[in-house]
Amino acid sequence: MSCSIIVGGFFGDEGKGKVVAHIAHKDKPTIISRGGVGPNAGHTVQVGTKEYGVRMVPSGFVYKDAKLCIGSGVLVDPRVLKHEVETLGVRGRVFVDKRCGIITEDHIARDKGSAHLSKKIGSTGSGLGPANSDRCMRTSPQAK
C-alpha cells in the first residue's frame, strides 16, 4: 500500500491544498489526514467550476469516499469546522483526534485585542497564538 505525504517548508502559500486535492482526485485514497497548526490561512480548491476555501477540513475532501482526519497537533475552531462540514457536505466523513486543542472565543478575543500580535507579528486574529500558548501551559480545552 502506498502513501503520499505533502509537507510545506515555506511558511504557507506553496500550493499544498491544490496538490492534496489533485492527488486525492487522482489516487483515490482511503484516508486523508491534516496536520499543522490550525485554521490560520486556508487552501483554495477548485472542483469543476466551483472554488472552495477551506481552513479546517482537509483539502482532499474532493474525493468523496475518503475519510477526512484532523490530527492531534491541530488546533480546532469548532465554528469554522462546523461551517465547513455543512458547506462542503462532508458530515460523517470528518474525524477529529480527541487530543486536538480547541480555539475558544477567549483565544480569538485575546488575539484580536493584542496590538503586539496584530501589528508587530501580523496575526490573522484567529486565536491560534493564545490557543497555542494555553496548550503549552496545558490549560487549553481538548476535543475529547
C-alpha positions in Angstrom: 0.0 0.0 0.0 1.5 3.4 -1.0 1.3 6.6 0.9 1.7 10.2 -0.3 2.8 12.9 2.2 2.7 16.6 1.3 4.7 18.9 3.6 5.2 22.6 3.2 8.5 24.2 4.0 8.0 27.8 3.1 5.6 29.1 5.8 2.5 28.7 3.7 1.3 29.7 0.3 3.2 26.9 -1.5 0.0 25.4 -3.0 -0.3 22.4 -0.7 -4.1 22.4 -0.8 -4.2 22.2 -4.6 -1.6 19.4 -4.6 -3.6 17.4 -2.0 -6.8 17.9 -3.9 -5.2 16.8 -7.1 -3.6 13.7 -5.6 -6.9 12.8 -3.7 -8.8 13.0 -7.0 -6.2 11.0 -8.9 -5.2 8.4 -6.4 -8.5 7.9 -4.5 -7.0 7.4 -1.0 -8.9 5.8 1.9 -7.8 8.4 4.4 -6.7 12.0 4.1 -5.2 13.5 7.2 -4.4 17.1 8.1 -1.6 18.1 10.4 -0.2 21.5 11.2 -1.4 24.3 13.5 -5.0 25.2 12.8 -7.3 27.5 10.8 -4.9 30.3 10.1 -4.8 30.9 6.4 -6.5 28.5 4.1 -6.4 26.4 1.0 -8.3 27.2 -2.2 -9.5 24.1 -4.0 -11.3 24.1 -7.4 -13.8 21.3 -8.1 -15.1 21.7 -11.7 -16.1 25.3 -12.0 -16.6 25.8 -8.2 -14.0 27.2 -6.0 -13.8 26.4 -2.2 -11.8 27.9 0.5 -11.0 25.5 3.4 -9.3 26.3 6.7 -10.0 23.2 8.8 -11.3 20.3 6.6 -8.5 18.6 4.6 -8.5 19.8 1.1 -8.7 16.2 -0.2 -12.4 16.4 0.5 -12.9 16.4 -3.2 -12.6 12.6 -3.2 -16.0 11.6 -1.7 -15.0 8.2 -0.5 -12.1 9.3 1.7 -12.2 9.7 5.5 -11.0 13.1 6.4 -8.9 13.2 9.6 -7.7 16.1 11.7 -4.6 15.1 13.7 -3.8 15.7 17.3 -1.4 18.6 16.6 -4.1 20.8 15.0 -6.0 23.4 16.9 -9.7 23.3 16.0 -12.1 26.2 15.9 -15.4 24.4 16.2 -17.3 27.3 14.5 -15.0 27.1 11.4 -15.1 23.3 11.3 -19.0 23.2 11.6 -19.3 25.8 8.8 -17.0 23.8 6.5 -18.6 20.5 7.3 -22.0 21.9 6.4 -20.9 23.9 3.4 -18.9 21.0 1.8 -21.4 18.3 2.7 -18.8 16.1 4.4 -20.8 15.2 7.5 -19.9 11.6 8.6 -16.5 11.8 6.9 -14.6 14.1 9.2 -12.8 12.7 12.3 -11.1 14.9 14.9 -8.5 13.5 17.2 -9.7 13.9 20.8 -6.3 15.5 21.8 -6.8 18.4 19.4 -6.8 21.8 21.2 -10.0 23.8 20.9 -9.8 27.5 20.0 -12.3 29.4 22.2 -13.9 32.8 21.8 -11.5 34.0 24.6 -8.5 32.9 22.4 -9.9 34.9 19.5 -10.6 38.0 21.7 -7.0 37.8 23.2 -5.5 37.5 19.7 -7.5 40.4 18.2 -7.1 42.6 21.3 -3.3 42.5 21.3 -1.6 45.3 19.4 1.6 43.3 19.6 0.1 40.3 17.9 -1.9 42.2 15.3 0.6 44.9 14.3 4.0 43.6 15.1 3.5 39.9 14.5 0.8 40.2 11.8 -1.6 37.8 13.4 -4.7 36.8 11.4 -6.7 37.2 14.6 -7.9 33.6 14.5 -6.9 32.8 18.1 -4.0 30.4 17.2 -1.3 32.2 19.2 -3.2 32.4 22.5 -4.6 28.8 22.0 -1.1 27.5 21.4 0.1 29.4 24.5 -2.6 27.8 26.6 -1.8 24.4 25.0 1.8 24.7 26.1 0.7 25.6 29.6 -1.7 22.6 29.5 -4.8 24.8 30.2 -6.4 24.6 26.8 -9.6 22.6 26.4 -9.3 19.5 24.2 -11.7 17.9 21.7 -12.4 14.9 24.0 
